[in-house]
C-alpha cells in the first residue's frame, strides 16, 4: 500500500483517496463477504476477505501518513480488546452460558465508553448510526432486551404504539391550543414513538 500511495511512483487513483472516499468501498467489501457466506462459497469468501483486509490496510496506511497510527497499532488494539473482553478465556472469570457471557461483554463495552469519556454510556450507546436501518433496529432491540425491554409478541407492541400515538395527539392538541410548554412534551412523545 505504501508503494501504491507513493506520490512519486504510485497509482494516481490510490494517491487521491481519502478515508471518506474509501469508506463506501469498505462497506461494499463487507457486504461481499456476507454474500459469499450466505451462498456458502468458501473459495469466493477467501477472495472477499482479502478485499476486505485491503480496506483495513488502506485506511491504516492513510492514518500512518497522517501520523495517527499504523497497521501494527490496529492489530495491537484489537488484540488488547479481545483479551479485555474475554476474561473467561484470558483471565479467571467464568460464565454459565453464552447469555451471561454476552451480558458481561456488553458491560465491559459500557465501561470502556466510560473510561473513554464518552457522553452517552447508556445500553444503546455505540450502535453505529451508519448501519442500514433494519440492522440498526435489530441491534437496538437486542440491546434493549438485555435490560428487560422486550416484548413477548407483536400485540403488546401495537398496543404500546397506540398508547404513544394517543399521548402525541394530546400534545399536538395542546400545542394547537397555544400551550407554550407543549412543544417539549410533544418532542418527548415523538421520541417515544
N, CA and C of each residue as an Amber inpcrd file, in Angstrom:
protein
   579
   0.8370000  -1.1960000   0.0000000   0.0000000   0.0000000   0.0000000
   0.8760000   1.2530000   0.0000000   2.0170000   1.1820000   0.6900000
   2.9270000   2.3360000   0.6820000   3.3590000   2.6550000  -0.7430000
   3.6240000   1.6320000  -1.5210000   4.0490000   1.8690000  -2.9070000
   2.8890000   2.4020000  -3.7510000   1.6990000   1.8430000  -3.5570000
   0.5360000   2.3100000  -4.3140000   0.2510000   3.7880000  -4.0540000
   0.5270000   4.2430000  -2.8330000   0.2340000   5.6360000  -2.4730000
   1.4610000   6.5390000  -2.5390000   2.5770000   6.0210000  -3.0210000
   3.7980000   6.8210000  -3.1450000   3.5670000   7.9600000  -4.1410000
   3.7530000   9.2070000  -3.7070000   3.4910000  10.3510000  -4.5940000
   4.3680000  10.3720000  -5.8480000   5.5110000   9.7210000  -5.8070000
   6.4350000   9.7430000  -6.9400000   6.1390000   8.6600000  -7.9690000
   5.8330000   7.4530000  -7.4950000   5.6840000   6.3420000  -8.4410000
   4.4380000   5.4980000  -8.1940000   3.5210000   5.9910000  -7.3580000
   2.3300000   5.2240000  -7.0330000   1.2280000   5.3640000  -8.0620000
   0.0960000   4.8120000  -7.7260000  -1.0880000   4.8400000  -8.5900000
  -1.8560000   6.1410000  -8.3350000  -2.1300000   6.9170000  -9.3770000
  -2.8370000   8.1910000  -9.1790000  -4.1630000   8.0320000  -8.4300000
  -4.9180000   6.9960000  -8.7610000  -6.2130000   6.8020000  -8.0990000
  -6.0080000   6.5410000  -6.6110000  -5.0960000   5.6350000  -6.2650000
  -4.8460000   5.3150000  -4.8590000  -4.3430000   6.5400000  -4.0950000
  -3.5040000   7.3360000  -4.7270000  -2.9510000   8.5310000  -4.0870000
  -4.0490000   9.5420000  -3.7680000  -5.0430000   9.6560000  -4.6230000
  -6.1200000  10.6380000  -4.4450000  -7.1130000  10.2700000  -3.3450000
  -7.1160000   9.0350000  -2.9130000  -8.1560000   8.5830000  -1.9910000
  -7.9720000   9.1430000  -0.5930000  -9.1190000   9.2600000   0.1040000
  -9.1780000   9.7100000   1.4960000 -10.0030000   8.6940000   2.2790000
 -10.0560000   8.8640000   3.5880000 -10.9040000   7.9790000   4.3920000
 -12.3370000   8.0060000   3.8700000 -12.8260000   9.1930000   3.5790000
 -14.2170000   9.3440000   3.1400000 -14.4610000   8.7020000   1.7850000
 -13.5040000   8.7940000   0.8690000 -13.7360000   8.2160000  -0.4610000
 -13.5860000   6.7060000  -0.4550000 -12.8270000   6.1770000   0.4830000
 -12.6290000   4.7290000   0.5670000 -13.7280000   4.0570000   1.3960000
 -14.3440000   4.7910000   2.3120000 -15.3640000   4.2050000   3.1950000
 -16.4530000   3.4420000   2.4430000 -17.0120000   3.9570000   1.3440000
 -18.0390000   3.1800000   0.6380000 -17.5220000   1.8380000   0.1100000
 -16.2600000   1.7940000  -0.2910000 -15.6800000   0.5330000  -0.7570000
 -15.5340000  -0.4490000   0.4050000 -15.2180000   0.0780000   1.5720000
 -15.0990000  -0.7720000   2.7540000 -16.4390000  -1.4380000   3.0590000
 -17.4910000  -0.6500000   3.0100000 -18.8330000  -1.1920000   3.2500000
 -19.1910000  -2.2110000   2.1760000 -18.9240000  -1.8860000   0.9310000
 -19.2230000  -2.8000000  -0.1740000 -18.4960000  -4.1250000   0.0030000
 -17.2290000  -4.0700000   0.3790000 -16.4670000  -5.3120000   0.5530000
 -17.0210000  -6.1400000   1.7080000 -17.4650000  -5.4790000   2.7760000
 -18.0680000  -6.2150000   3.8930000 -19.3370000  -6.9310000   3.4360000
 -20.1370000  -6.2690000   2.6020000 -21.3400000  -6.9120000   2.0730000
 -20.9850000  -8.0770000   1.1540000 -19.9110000  -7.9480000   0.4010000
 -19.4970000  -9.0450000  -0.4740000 -19.0170000 -10.2400000   0.3400000
 -18.3870000  -9.9910000   1.4860000 -18.0310000 -11.0780000   2.4010000
 -19.3070000 -11.7670000   2.8760000 -20.2810000 -10.9780000   3.3100000
 -21.5480000 -11.5410000   3.7910000 -22.2480000 -12.3340000   2.6970000
 -22.1940000 -11.8450000   1.4710000 -22.8190000 -12.5420000   0.3490000
 -22.1590000 -13.8950000   0.1070000 -20.8320000 -13.9410000   0.1420000
 -20.1260000 -15.2110000  -0.0560000 -20.4830000 -16.1990000   1.0510000
 -20.6120000 -15.7110000   2.2700000 -21.0110000 -16.5700000   3.3880000
 -22.4280000 -17.0810000   3.1700000 -23.3290000 -16.1860000   2.8010000
 -24.7300000 -16.5530000   2.5500000 -24.8320000 -17.6510000   1.4980000
 -24.0040000 -17.5480000   0.4750000 -24.0240000 -18.5430000  -0.6030000
 -23.2130000 -19.7900000  -0.2680000 -22.4970000 -19.7770000   0.8400000
 -21.6840000 -20.9270000   1.2220000 -20.4910000 -21.1410000   0.3020000
 -20.0190000 -20.0910000  -0.3410000 -18.9250000 -20.1840000  -1.3090000
 -17.6080000 -19.8260000  -0.6270000 -16.9050000 -20.8540000  -0.1350000
 -15.6780000 -20.6090000   0.6070000 -14.5370000 -20.1190000  -0.2760000
 -14.5200000 -20.5180000  -1.5270000 -13.4910000 -20.0160000  -2.4430000
 -13.6800000 -18.5100000  -2.6280000 -14.9120000 -18.1130000  -2.8730000
 -15.2160000 -16.6870000  -3.0250000 -14.9630000 -15.9390000  -1.7170000
 -15.2900000 -16.5840000  -0.5980000 -15.0810000 -15.9620000   0.7050000
 -13.6110000 -15.6130000   0.9060000 -12.7240000 -16.5200000   0.5280000
 -11.2910000 -16.2520000   0.6620000 -10.9210000 -14.9540000  -0.0650000
 -11.3650000 -14.8240000  -1.2850000 -11.0620000 -13.6190000  -2.0560000
 -11.6860000 -12.3720000  -1.4700000 -12.9320000 -12.4900000  -1.0230000
 -13.6260000 -11.3250000  -0.4660000 -13.0080000 -10.8850000   0.8610000
 -12.5530000 -11.8540000   1.6610000 -11.8690000 -11.4860000   2.9000000
 -10.5770000 -10.7340000   2.5950000  -9.8930000 -11.1460000   1.5380000
  -8.7010000 -10.4110000   1.1120000  -9.0410000  -8.9920000   0.7110000
 -10.1460000  -8.8370000  -0.0290000 -10.5760000  -7.4950000  -0.4370000
 -10.9160000  -6.6290000   0.7770000 -11.5660000  -7.2470000   1.7710000
 -11.9080000  -6.5020000   2.9810000 -10.6430000  -6.1380000   3.7630000
  -9.7040000  -7.0710000   3.8320000  -8.4420000  -6.7890000   4.5080000
  -7.7020000  -5.6460000   3.8170000  -7.7780000  -5.6010000   2.4990000
  -7.1600000  -4.4990000   1.7610000  -7.7190000  -3.1620000   2.2370000
  -9.0010000  -3.1200000   2.5400000  -9.6070000  -1.8830000   3.0250000
  -8.9940000  -1.4680000   4.3600000  -8.7780000  -2.4400000   5.2360000
  -8.1560000  -2.1560000   6.5310000  -6.7430000  -1.6220000   6.3150000
  -6.0000000  -2.2870000   5.4360000  -4.6330000  -1.8550000   5.1320000
  -4.6410000  -0.4420000   4.5470000  -5.5900000  -0.1740000   3.6560000
  -5.6860000   1.1400000   3.0100000  -5.9200000   2.2340000   4.0540000
  -6.9070000   2.0140000   4.9190000  -7.2170000   3.0050000   5.9530000
  -6.0340000   3.1870000   6.9050000  -5.4080000   2.0760000   7.2970000
  -4.2660000   2.1670000   8.2090000  -3.1150000   2.9400000   7.5700000
  -2.8950000   2.7270000   6.2790000  -1.8240000   3.4490000   5.5890000
  -2.1170000   4.9500000   5.5630000  -3.3480000   5.3190000   5.2730000
  -3.6900000   6.7430000   5.2600000  -3.5170000   7.3500000   6.6560000
  -3.8830000   6.5870000   7.6870000  -3.7130000   7.0710000   9.0590000
  -2.2320000   7.2190000   9.3970000  -1.4400000   6.2800000   8.9200000
   0.0060000   6.3690000   9.1540000   0.5840000   7.6100000   8.4660000
   0.1450000   7.8620000   7.2490000   0.5960000   9.0580000   6.5300000
   0.2190000  10.3330000   7.2870000  -0.9030000  10.2850000   7.9880000
  -1.3660000  11.4420000   8.7610000  -0.7070000  11.5210000  10.1400000
   0.1190000  10.5140000  10.4610000   0.7940000  10.4960000  11.7520000
  -0.0850000  10.0490000  12.9000000  -1.1970000   9.3920000  12.5990000
  -2.1510000   8.9870000  13.6420000  -1.8550000   7.5900000  14.1940000
  -1.7660000   6.5980000  13.3320000  -1.4920000   5.2210000  13.7260000
  -1.1650000   4.4260000  12.4760000  -0.6420000   3.2140000  12.6880000
  -0.3300000   2.3350000  11.5700000  -1.0250000   1.0030000  11.7070000
  -0.7830000   0.1200000  10.7670000  -1.4200000  -1.1920000  10.7640000
  -1.0870000  -1.9630000  12.0370000   0.1750000  -1.9040000  12.4900000
   0.5580000  -2.6050000  13.7190000  -0.2780000  -2.1330000  14.9030000
  -0.5680000  -0.8430000  14.9330000  -1.3900000  -0.3000000  16.0200000
  -2.8120000  -0.8530000  15.9720000  -3.3310000  -1.0460000  14.7720000
  -4.6670000  -1.6300000  14.6050000  -4.6720000  -3.0460000  15.1710000
  -3.6500000  -3.8240000  14.8220000  -3.5530000  -5.2110000  15.2910000
  -3.4040000  -5.2490000  16.8050000  -2.5460000  -4.3980000  17.3510000
  -2.3650000  -4.3610000  18.8050000  -3.6560000  -3.9690000  19.5160000
  -4.3920000  -3.0190000  18.9540000  -5.6400000  -2.5650000  19.5820000
  -6.6890000  -3.6700000  19.6140000  -6.8450000  -4.3940000  18.5090000
  -7.8590000  -5.4590000  18.5050000  -7.4260000  -6.6170000  19.3940000
  -6.1340000  -6.8830000  19.4620000  -5.6280000  -7.9250000  20.3410000
  -5.9360000  -7.5780000  21.7990000  -5.6360000  -6.3500000  22.1980000
  -5.9130000  -5.9160000  23.5670000  -7.4100000  -5.9500000  23.8630000
  -8.2130000  -5.5380000  22.8890000  -9.6680000  -5.5360000  23.0780000
 -10.2060000  -6.9530000  23.2850000  -9.7390000  -7.8960000  22.4910000
 -10.2310000  -9.2690000  22.6210000  -9.8260000  -9.8780000  23.9590000
  -8.6190000  -9.5870000  24.4130000  -8.1910000 -10.0800000  25.7250000
  -9.0520000  -9.4590000  26.8150000  -9.2640000  -8.1590000  26.7460000
 -10.0640000  -7.4430000  27.7430000 -11.5130000  -7.9380000  27.7760000
 -12.0630000  -8.2280000  26.6210000 -13.4740000  -8.6220000  26.5570000
 -13.7070000 -10.1240000  26.7210000 -12.6340000 -10.8750000  26.8920000
 -12.7510000 -12.3230000  27.1170000 -12.0650000 -12.7220000  28.4260000
 -12.5270000 -12.1870000  29.5570000 -11.8850000 -12.5330000  30.8270000
 -12.0640000 -14.0050000  31.1930000 -13.0160000 -14.6600000  30.5960000
 -13.2520000 -16.0800000  30.8310000 -12.2560000 -16.9510000  30.0680000
 -11.5820000 -16.3890000  29.0810000 -10.5710000 -17.1150000  28.3110000
  -9.1700000 -16.7210000  28.7780000  -8.9540000 -15.4190000  28.9720000
  -7.6230000 -14.9120000  29.2960000  -7.4730000 -14.5350000  30.7690000
  -8.4990000 -14.7910000  31.5650000  -8.4570000 -14.4620000  32.9880000
  -9.1500000 -15.5370000  33.7950000  -9.6440000 -15.1560000  34.9550000
 -10.2420000 -16.1160000  35.8830000 -11.7650000 -16.1290000  35.8710000
 -12.3840000 -15.2870000  35.0930000 -13.8520000 -15.2240000  35.0760000
 -14.4390000 -16.4970000  34.4790000 -15.6640000 -16.7890000  34.8900000
 -16.3800000 -17.9220000  34.2840000 -17.8530000 -17.5460000  34.1670000
 -18.4780000 -18.1020000  33.1460000 -19.8830000 -17.8180000  32.8820000
 -20.6060000 -19.1300000  32.6550000 -21.8580000 -19.1770000  33.1000000
 -22.6510000 -20.3970000  32.9750000 -23.0150000 -20.6990000  31.5310000
 -23.1820000 -19.6410000  30.7370000 -23.6180000 -19.8400000  29.3520000
 -23.2650000 -18.6120000  28.5200000 -23.5730000 -18.6940000  27.2430000
 -23.2340000 -17.5850000  26.3440000 -24.0730000 -16.3430000  26.6340000
 -25.2550000 -16.5220000  27.2020000 -26.0990000 -15.3690000  27.5260000
 -25.4280000 -14.5130000  28.6030000 -24.9620000 -15.1410000  29.6710000
 -24.3000000 -14.3730000  30.7300000 -22.9570000 -13.8280000  30.2510000
 -22.2750000 -14.5660000  29.3790000 -21.0090000 -14.0750000  28.8220000
 -21.2570000 -12.8500000  27.9470000 -22.3290000 -12.8800000  27.1520000
 -22.6580000 -11.7450000  26.2850000 -23.0360000 -10.5230000  27.1250000
 -23.7570000 -10.7360000  28.2110000 -24.1060000  -9.6250000  29.1050000
 -22.8360000  -9.0040000  29.6850000 -21.8780000  -9.8400000  30.0460000
 -20.6110000  -9.3230000  30.5560000 -19.8570000  -8.5440000  29.4810000
 -19.8790000  -9.0550000  28.2500000 -19.2440000  -8.3700000  27.1100000
 -19.8110000  -6.9540000  26.9770000 -21.1410000  -6.8440000  27.0470000
 -21.7810000  -5.5320000  26.9260000 -21.4160000  -4.6260000  28.1050000
 -21.3030000  -5.2050000  29.3030000 -20.9080000  -4.4160000  30.4730000
 -19.4800000  -3.8930000  30.3080000 -18.6100000  -4.7200000  29.7680000
 -17.2310000  -4.2930000  29.5140000 -17.2250000  -3.1580000  28.4940000
 -18.0320000  -3.2820000  27.4450000 -18.1060000  -2.2200000  26.4320000
 -18.5960000  -0.9090000  27.0540000 -19.5980000  -0.9970000  27.9350000
 -20.0950000   0.2170000  28.5990000 -18.9850000   0.8570000  29.4360000
 -18.2410000   0.0260000  30.1590000 -17.1420000   0.5430000  30.9800000
 -16.0600000   1.1740000  30.1060000 -15.7970000   0.5970000  28.9510000
 -14.8290000   1.1810000  28.0160000 -15.2870000   2.5670000  27.5680000
 -16.5890000   2.7200000  27.3400000 -17.1110000   4.0280000  26.9390000
 -16.9530000   5.0470000  28.0720000 -17.1750000   4.5980000  29.3170000
 -16.9850000   5.4790000  30.4710000 -15.5210000   5.9020000  30.5500000
 -14.6190000   4.9300000  30.4390000 -13.1820000   5.2260000  30.5160000
 -12.7350000   6.1630000  29.4020000 -13.3740000   6.0530000  28.2360000
 -13.0250000   6.9120000  27.1000000 -13.6430000   8.3010000  27.2290000
 -14.4840000   8.4890000  28.2630000 -15.1020000   9.7900000  28.4770000
 -16.2620000  10.0810000  27.5480000 -16.8470000   9.0410000  26.9690000
 -17.9820000   9.2540000  26.0700000 -19.1750000   9.7650000  26.8650000
 -19.8750000  10.7100000  26.2930000 -21.0200000  11.3200000  26.9680000
 -22.1570000  10.3180000  27.1540000 -22.4340000   9.5240000  26.1390000
 -23.5420000   8.5660000  26.1950000 -22.9910000   7.1900000  26.5320000
 -23.2590000   6.7450000  27.7480000 -22.8030000   5.4200000  28.1690000
 -23.9850000   4.4890000  28.4020000 -25.1330000   4.8430000  27.8460000
 -26.3280000   4.0250000  28.0200000 -26.1680000   2.6870000  27.3120000
 -27.0930000   1.8050000  27.5800000 -27.0570000   0.4830000  26.9600000
 -27.1660000   0.5750000  25.4380000 -27.7430000   1.6530000  24.9390000
 -27.9050000   1.8080000  23.4910000 -26.7560000   2.5720000  22.8340000
 -25.8050000   3.0220000  23.6270000 -24.6740000   3.7770000  23.0750000
 -23.7890000   2.8670000  22.2300000 -23.1460000   3.4690000  21.2590000
 -22.1610000   2.7410000  20.4650000 -22.7230000   1.9530000  19.3070000
 -24.0100000   2.0290000  19.0720000 -24.5900000   1.3530000  17.9080000
 -24.4460000   2.3040000  16.7250000 -23.7210000   1.8640000  15.7320000
 -23.3650000   2.7300000  14.6030000 -24.5970000   3.2880000  13.9030000
 -24.5970000   4.5810000  13.7190000 -25.6920000   5.2430000  13.0090000
 -25.6360000   4.9600000  11.5150000 -24.5000000   4.5230000  11.0240000
 -24.3520000   4.2460000   9.6000000 -24.8670000   2.8870000   9.1720000
 -25.3350000   2.0790000  10.1150000 -25.8910000   0.7730000   9.7530000
 -27.1700000   0.9540000   8.9410000 -27.4680000   0.0020000   8.0640000
 -28.7900000   0.0380000   7.4250000 -29.8670000   0.0310000   8.5190000
 -30.9700000   0.7150000   8.2540000 -31.9930000   0.9160000   9.2790000
 -32.4550000  -0.3800000   9.9250000 -32.6850000  -1.4210000   9.1300000
 -33.1880000  -2.6700000   9.7140000 -32.1350000  -3.2940000  10.6170000
 -30.8500000  -3.1970000  10.2620000 -29.7990000  -3.7520000  11.1160000
 -29.6890000  -2.9510000  12.4050000 -29.7960000  -1.6400000  12.2900000
 -29.7370000  -0.7990000  13.4800000 -30.9150000  -1.1000000  14.4040000
 -32.1020000  -1.2850000  13.8260000 -33.2900000  -1.6030000  14.6260000
 -33.1140000  -2.9290000  15.3610000 -32.5970000  -3.9260000  14.6770000
 -32.3700000  -5.2350000  15.3070000 -31.3750000  -5.0950000  16.4560000
 -30.2910000  -4.3690000  16.2100000 -29.2750000  -4.1800000  17.2440000
 -29.8350000  -3.4160000  18.4410000 -30.6200000  -2.3760000  18.1700000
 -31.2430000  -1.6210000  19.2530000 -32.1620000  -2.5160000  20.0780000
 -32.9440000  -3.3560000  19.4110000 -33.8590000  -4.2490000  20.1240000
 -33.0960000  -5.2660000  20.9610000 -32.0360000  -5.8300000  20.4020000
 -31.2500000  -6.8120000  21.1610000 -30.6260000  -6.1720000  22.3940000
 -30.1070000  -4.9730000  22.2370000 -29.5160000  -4.2750000  23.3800000
 -30.5880000  -3.9540000  24.4120000 -31.7480000  -3.5090000  23.9490000
 -32.8470000  -3.1820000  24.8620000 -33.2890000  -4.4150000  25.6380000
 -33.2920000  -5.5460000  24.9780000 -33.7100000  -6.7930000  25.6240000
 -32.7710000  -7.1690000  26.7640000 -31.5010000  -6.7650000  26.6830000
 -30.5520000  -7.1160000  27.7460000 -30.8730000  -6.4230000  29.0600000
 -31.7070000  -5.3760000  29.0150000 -32.1030000  -4.6840000  30.2410000
 -33.5990000  -4.8430000  30.5030000 -34.1780000  -5.8930000  29.9320000
 -35.5660000  -6.2300000  30.2180000 -36.6050000  -5.5500000  29.3650000
 -36.1950000  -4.7870000  28.3750000 -37.1590000  -4.1310000  27.4990000
 -37.3740000  -5.0300000  26.2900000 -38.2950000  -5.9520000  26.4350000
 -38.5500000  -6.9320000  25.3820000 -40.0490000  -7.1860000  25.3330000
 -40.5070000  -7.7010000  24.2150000 -41.9280000  -7.9510000  24.0140000
 -42.1390000  -9.4360000  23.7550000 -43.1830000 -10.0220000  24.3680000
 -43.4440000 -11.4480000  24.1560000 -44.0320000 -11.7570000  22.7800000
 -44.5540000 -10.7550000  22.1100000 -45.1610000 -10.9460000  20.7930000
 -45.5160000  -9.5980000  20.2020000 -46.1190000  -9.5860000  19.0180000
 -46.4070000  -8.3080000  18.3570000 -47.5700000  -7.5180000  18.9630000
 -48.5460000  -8.1690000  19.5770000 -49.7340000  -7.4630000  20.0750000
 -49.3930000  -6.3690000  21.0900000 -48.5530000  -6.6340000  22.0980000
 -48.2280000  -5.5630000  23.0480000 -47.4720000  -4.3990000  22.4000000
 -46.7320000  -4.6810000  21.3500000 -46.0150000  -3.6150000  20.6410000
 -47.0240000  -2.6770000  19.9920000 -48.0330000  -3.2390000  19.3330000
 -49.0770000  -2.4280000  18.6920000 -49.8310000  -1.6190000  19.7410000
 -50.1460000  -2.2610000  20.8800000 -50.8290000  -1.5470000  21.9650000
 -49.9960000  -0.3580000  22.4440000 -48.7020000  -0.5770000  22.6080000
 -47.8150000   0.4930000  23.0680000 -47.7400000   1.6190000  22.0350000
 -47.6890000   1.2680000  20.7620000 -47.6820000   2.2870000  19.7100000
 -48.9470000   3.1390000  19.7600000 -50.1070000   2.4770000  19.9260000
 -51.3700000   3.2230000  20.0320000 -51.3460000   4.1650000  21.2450000
 -50.8320000   3.6610000  22.3500000 -50.7360000   4.4820000  23.5590000
 -49.8650000   5.7190000  23.3040000 -48.7240000   5.5130000  22.6690000
 -47.8130000   6.6360000  22.4020000 -48.4090000   7.6090000  21.3820000
 -49.1200000   7.0930000  20.3980000 -49.7870000   7.9640000  19.4160000
 -50.8420000   8.8170000  20.1100000 -51.6170000   8.1920000  21.0060000
 -52.6270000   8.9500000  21.7520000 -51.9780000  10.0610000  22.5820000
 -50.8370000   9.7580000  23.2130000 -50.1410000  10.7710000  24.0050000
 -49.6240000  11.8990000  23.1110000 -49.1490000  11.5590000  21.9290000
 -48.6860000  12.5850000  20.9840000 -49.8570000  13.4510000  20.5280000
 -51.0400000  12.8360000  20.3030000 -52.2290000  13.6020000  19.8970000
 -52.5920000  14.6460000  20.9470000 -52.5050000  14.2540000  22.2080000
 -52.8170000  15.1820000  23.3000000 -51.8880000  16.3900000  23.2350000
 -50.6190000  16.1530000  23.0070000 -49.6510000  17.2570000  22.9600000
 -49.7990000  18.0900000  21.6950000 -50.1590000  17.4530000  20.5720000
 -50.4520000  18.2190000  19.3480000 -51.6210000  19.1730000  19.6060000
 -52.6580000  18.6550000  20.2630000 -53.8350000  19.4810000  20.5590000
 -53.4640000  20.6210000  21.5060000 -52.6380000  20.3180000  22.5130000
 -52.2160000  21.3550000  23.4580000 -51.4030000  22.4330000  22.7440000
 -50.5560000  22.0170000  21.8360000 -49.7500000  22.9700000  21.0690000
 -50.6450000  23.8440000  20.1920000 -51.6170000  23.2030000  19.5390000
 -52.5480000  23.9410000  18.6750000 -53.3950000  24.9220000  19.4840000
 -53.6490000  24.5820000  20.7560000 -54.4430000  25.4540000  21.6250000
 -53.6030000  26.5760000  22.2300000 -52.3210000  26.6170000  21.8890000
 -51.4750000  27.7090000  22.3550000 -50.6690000  27.4200000  23.6020000
 -50.6430000  26.1860000  24.0570000 -49.8500000  25.8180000  25.2350000
 -48.3670000  25.8700000  24.8680000 -47.6630000  26.8620000  25.3880000
 -46.2490000  27.0680000  25.0390000 -45.3500000  25.9500000  25.5560000
 -45.8020000  25.2470000  26.5800000 -44.9680000  24.1750000  27.1390000
 -45.1760000  22.8420000  26.4260000 -46.1390000  22.7850000  25.5320000
 -46.4690000  21.5200000  24.8630000 -45.3840000  21.0670000  23.8880000
 -44.6230000  22.0080000  23.3450000 -43.6060000  21.6530000  22.3450000
 -42.6080000  20.6330000  22.9010000 -42.0900000  20.8800000  24.1030000
 -41.1260000  19.9520000  24.6990000 -41.7590000  18.5900000  24.9660000
 -42.9850000  18.6140000  25.4880000 -43.6710000  17.3450000  25.7570000
 -43.9320000  16.5980000  24.4620000 -44.3130000  17.3280000  23.4150000
 -44.5700000  16.7100000  22.1120000 -43.2990000  16.0490000  21.5780000
 -42.1820000  16.7440000  21.7000000 -40.9140000  16.1650000  21.2480000
 -40.6050000  14.8780000  22.0050000 -40.8820000  14.8670000  23.3060000
 -40.6770000  13.6490000  24.0960000 -41.5690000  12.5150000  23.5990000
 -42.8290000  12.8500000  23.3240000 -43.7660000  11.8220000  22.8520000
 -43.3650000  11.2900000  21.4790000 -42.9320000  12.1800000  20.5920000
 -42.4690000  11.7360000  19.2730000 -41.2400000  10.8480000  19.4480000
 -40.3820000  11.2240000  20.3870000 -39.2130000  10.3940000  20.6840000
 -39.6070000   9.0130000  21.1710000 -40.6810000   8.9310000  21.9590000
 -41.1640000   7.6330000  22.4440000 -41.6340000   6.7480000  21.2980000
 -42.1670000   7.3850000  20.2610000 -42.6140000   6.6060000  19.1030000
 -41.4200000   6.0040000  18.3940000
